[in-house]
Amino acid sequence: MPTLTALVTVYHRIDATELTQALQSLADQTRPADEIVIVEDGPVGAELRTVIDGFVATHEQARTVVLARNVGSGRASAAGMAAITTELVARLDADDIAYPQRFATQLAWFQAHPDTDVLGTALAEFHVEPSEIVAVRSLPETNEEIARYARINSPVNNPSVMMRVSAVAEAGGYRDVHHMEDYDLYARLLSTGARFHNLPEPLTYFRTSPAQFERRTGRGMFAAERQMQRNLVSYGLISRPRSWFNLAARTAYRLLPTGLLTAVYGRLFHR
């Protein structure tokens, strides 16, 4: 079976209890990762420091990559990838929770489908307790469907993804693209010929709240969106006229009132 590293990035605004749950879900895997790399994206504060140090002290496969200042998700993820020597990497956000069987299921897929480079899954969304699932967020499954979908939106649920480290390196790794470093990486992976698949079953509990929509509608998002559309053109995934359409459509979506935005999100992603 391929070797695997679980990669988590942490910064000072993460809730300590939520991080504890995320890390514990990695320790509870039926097939544990060979390594767990925790990237500290700048000073994390005393409470998070206690959680991280306690986890590393009691789990020999865990280690940290410490950055002197907060550099953002893209650069922090790149720093974590630079420390990885295994064949595969699995991502988990610091406030989400992996199903116990997640790694075993995804690794079995990689063994049975050696041409796969990127494997995502559906997400089980929850607000407070993972036992109280409010919806399942799913995305297209096959490589062909994913390639088409990537022309308008990120084609993988990032907290669920497992990837070949060599494919990520060939695509140029994570880059500093504001709020869209994951979408940018997947777009470049597709442009280099990487093969994708999404499993329809949820294997990660995904924490949701109204704040997730606020973050995606705040200052700087239009500039980030414009840059992402330029990137998609440069990677050969879309034409320039299509980029203008995408920019208008995705900006209009973000400008919807919160209630309507939530409803449209549900129609687009929930089953």
C-alpha positions as MATLAB code, in Angstrom:
seq = 'MPTLTALVTVYHRIDATELTQALQSLADQTRPADEIVIVEDGPVGAELRTVIDGFVATHEQARTVVLARNVGSGRASAAGMAAITTELVARLDADDIAYPQRFATQLAWFQAHPDTDVLGTALAEFHVEPSEIVAVRSLPETNEEIARYARINSPVNNPSVMMRVSAVAEAGGYRDVHHMEDYDLYARLLSTGARFHNLPEPLTYFRTSPAQFERRTGRGMFAAERQMQRNLVSYGLISRPRSWFNLAARTAYRLLPTGLLTAVYGRLFHR';
ca = [
       0.000    0.000    0.000;
       1.333    3.492   -0.824;
       2.839    5.603    1.955;
       0.747    8.536    3.180;
       1.153   11.860    4.988;
      -1.755   13.798    6.452;
      -1.214   17.555    6.097;
      -2.964   20.158    8.273;
      -2.273   23.905    8.345;
      -3.108   25.900   11.480;
      -3.212   29.634   12.159;
      -4.085   31.703   15.212;
      -7.831   32.045   14.538;
      -8.527   28.295   14.655;
     -10.599   27.170   17.649;
      -8.568   24.911   19.950;
     -11.431   22.476   20.536;
     -12.039   22.137   16.810;
      -8.342   21.509   16.161;
      -8.328   18.855   18.874;
     -11.208   17.080   17.126;
      -9.495   17.307   13.739;
      -6.191   15.894   14.986;
      -7.902   13.164   16.985;
      -9.759   12.061   13.854;
      -6.366   11.527   12.185;
      -5.171    9.456   15.134;
      -8.377    7.374   15.009;
      -8.011    6.239   11.388;
      -8.452    2.507   10.806;
      -5.434    2.823    8.511;
      -3.375    5.658   10.063;
      -1.178    7.946    7.993;
       2.528    7.140    8.080;
       3.172   10.777    8.995;
       1.115   13.740   10.179;
       2.568   17.145    9.317;
       1.101   20.147   11.134;
       2.092   23.506    9.661;
       1.961   26.403   12.117;
       1.226   29.387    9.908;
       2.770   32.039   12.152;
       2.454   32.327   15.960;
      -0.575   30.323   17.096;
      -1.023   31.425   20.716;
      -0.895   29.540   24.003;
      -4.124   27.521   23.641;
      -3.332   26.121   20.212;
       0.293   25.656   21.263;
      -0.887   23.337   24.051;
      -3.057   21.304   21.645;
      -0.316   20.909   19.035;
       2.489   20.130   21.484;
       0.326   17.630   23.323;
      -0.607   15.832   20.114;
       2.961   15.672   18.811;
       4.220   14.405   22.186;
       1.759   11.514   22.192;
       1.794   10.541   18.502;
       5.212    9.589   17.178;
       4.169    9.967   13.535;
       3.296   13.655   14.065;
       5.661   16.590   13.569;
       5.419   20.318   12.975;
       6.624   22.809   10.394;
       6.808   26.203   12.088;
       6.614   29.434   10.076;
       7.829   32.612   11.757;
       4.938   34.700   10.432;
       1.488   34.169    8.969;
       1.892   33.723    5.214;
      -1.554   32.426    4.224;
      -2.936   29.058    3.253;
      -1.165   28.700   -0.092;
       2.345   29.359    1.175;
       1.739   27.387    4.378;
       0.541   24.418    2.323;
       3.620   24.702    0.093;
       5.852   24.660    3.179;
       4.093   21.526    4.375;
       4.428   19.817    0.998;
       8.165   20.559    1.001;
       8.501   18.473    4.179;
       6.679   15.421    2.789;
       8.526   12.345    1.492;
       5.611    9.876    1.149;
       3.876    8.907   -2.089;
       0.509   10.377   -1.159;
      -0.749   13.357    0.835;
      -4.185   13.747    2.434;
      -5.523   17.181    3.365;
      -7.771   18.007    6.307;
      -8.819   21.480    7.387;
      -8.032   22.267   11.014;
     -11.724   22.609   11.911;
     -13.040   19.486   10.139;
     -13.162   15.816   11.112;
     -12.194   12.739    9.072;
     -14.339    9.608    9.159;
     -12.354    6.743   10.785;
     -12.366    4.762    7.524;
     -11.452    7.686    5.273;
      -7.775    6.871    4.637;
      -8.394    3.132    4.276;
     -11.115    3.754    1.687;
      -9.101    6.239   -0.348;
      -5.926    4.158   -0.236;
      -7.888    1.132   -1.472;
      -9.065    3.232   -4.425;
      -5.491    4.270   -5.271;
      -4.387    0.632   -5.164;
      -7.209   -0.448   -7.456;
      -6.837    2.578   -9.791;
      -3.114    3.335  -10.161;
      -3.811    5.950  -12.852;
      -5.587    8.209  -10.329;
      -3.657   11.276   -9.165;
      -6.302   13.193   -7.205;
      -9.128   11.600   -5.217;
     -11.818   13.553   -3.400;
     -15.034   12.534   -1.668;
     -18.346   14.033   -0.694;
     -18.570   15.968    2.595;
     -21.041   15.518    5.450;
     -21.898   19.057    6.541;
     -22.673   19.841   10.188;
     -23.033   22.956   12.344;
     -22.140   21.933   15.905;
     -21.990   18.146   16.330;
     -20.798   15.806   13.561;
     -23.502   13.346   14.613;
     -26.070   15.883   13.380;
     -25.458   16.012    9.617;
     -27.456   18.737    7.879;
     -26.536   17.945    4.251;
     -24.097   16.118    1.994;
     -21.959   18.220   -0.355;
     -21.099   16.296   -3.505;
     -19.271   17.081   -6.730;
     -18.945   15.362  -10.153;
     -17.341   11.906   -9.977;
     -15.528   11.008  -13.207;
     -12.403   12.627  -14.635;
     -14.300   13.882  -17.675;
     -17.075   15.430  -15.571;
     -14.530   16.960  -13.211;
     -12.553   18.522  -16.075;
     -15.719   20.189  -17.385;
     -16.812   21.337  -13.937;
     -13.374   22.867  -13.221;
     -14.081   25.462  -15.916;
     -16.552   27.158  -13.554;
     -15.732   25.997  -10.002;
     -13.213   24.093   -7.883;
     -13.833   20.409   -8.726;
     -12.759   18.767   -5.435;
     -13.893   19.187   -1.827;
     -10.493   20.170   -0.456;
     -10.862   18.814    3.121;
     -11.468   15.392    1.561;
      -8.648   15.236   -0.967;
      -5.845   12.687   -1.274;
      -3.204   13.302   -3.971;
      -0.025   11.878   -5.420;
       2.840   14.048   -4.187;
       4.693   13.649   -7.504;
       1.688   14.965   -9.465;
       1.421   18.006   -7.189;
       5.124   18.709   -7.676;
       4.826   18.353  -11.463;
       1.997   20.900  -11.472;
       4.114   23.399   -9.533;
       2.680   22.854   -6.054;
       0.597   25.265   -4.021;
       0.797   28.950   -4.885;
      -0.331   32.105   -3.101;
      -3.728   32.703   -4.731;
      -5.986   34.529   -2.269;
      -8.822   32.231   -1.073;
      -8.368   30.044   -4.177;
      -5.056   28.244   -3.724;
      -6.827   24.857   -3.867;
      -8.816   25.637   -7.029;
      -5.660   27.003   -8.619;
      -3.734   23.808   -7.830;
      -6.475   21.538   -9.174;
      -6.679   23.599  -12.370;
      -2.938   23.247  -12.932;
      -3.103   19.517  -12.164;
      -5.780   19.121  -14.840;
      -3.681   21.143  -17.288;
      -0.737   18.749  -16.791;
      -2.920   15.704  -17.485;
      -3.492   14.510  -13.917;
      -6.394   12.078  -13.484;
      -9.158   12.925  -10.998;
     -11.994   11.089   -9.314;
     -14.531   11.966   -6.604;
     -16.127    9.284   -4.442;
     -19.862    9.869   -3.870;
     -19.744    8.793   -0.222;
     -18.904   11.395    2.448;
     -15.667   10.604    4.304;
     -15.094   13.949    6.023;
     -17.336   15.887    8.383;
     -17.336   19.505    7.166;
     -18.097   22.257    9.677;
     -20.387   24.952    8.252;
     -21.741   28.285    9.506;
     -22.926   31.646    8.095;
     -19.304   32.799    8.412;
     -18.301   30.623    5.457;
     -20.417   32.821    3.182;
     -19.144   36.030    4.789;
     -15.530   35.014    4.088;
     -16.357   34.423    0.437;
     -18.084   37.774   -0.017;
     -15.630   40.025    1.809;
     -13.162   42.614    0.595;
     -10.606   41.395   -1.898;
     -12.750   38.608   -3.337;
     -13.399   40.362   -6.674;
      -9.671   40.854   -7.254;
      -9.024   37.239   -6.255;
     -11.746   36.026   -8.603;
     -10.404   38.087  -11.471;
      -6.918   36.647  -10.920;
      -8.279   33.099  -10.775;
     -10.077   33.546  -14.087;
      -6.864   34.857  -15.654;
      -5.092   31.774  -14.306;
      -7.673   29.434  -15.858;
      -7.087   31.118  -19.216;
      -3.307   30.831  -18.890;
      -3.607   27.112  -17.994;
      -5.618   26.503  -21.174;
      -8.790   25.427  -19.363;
     -11.056   28.224  -20.616;
     -11.157   30.961  -23.249;
     -10.936   34.653  -22.411;
     -14.643   35.254  -23.203;
     -15.515   32.336  -20.904;
     -13.438   33.955  -18.162;
     -15.544   37.125  -18.433;
     -18.726   35.068  -18.131;
     -17.334   33.212  -15.120;
     -16.290   36.437  -13.415;
     -19.755   37.936  -13.851;
     -21.605   34.781  -12.783;
     -19.455   34.011   -9.735;
     -19.481   37.662   -8.597;
     -23.268   37.837   -8.931;
     -23.575   34.633   -6.886;
     -21.480   36.110   -4.068;
     -23.527   39.324   -4.034;
     -26.794   37.509   -3.330;
     -28.419   38.220    0.071;
     -27.271   35.670    2.659;
     -30.582   33.814    2.769;
     -30.785   33.478   -1.007;
     -27.070   32.650   -1.221;
     -27.574   29.797    1.258;
     -30.526   28.478   -0.741;
     -28.638   28.589   -4.052;
     -25.620   26.905   -2.424;
     -27.902   24.081   -1.307;
     -29.374   23.649   -4.790;
     -25.907   23.548   -6.345;
     -24.112   21.225   -3.940;
     -26.492   19.299   -1.663;
     -28.106   15.957   -2.225;
];
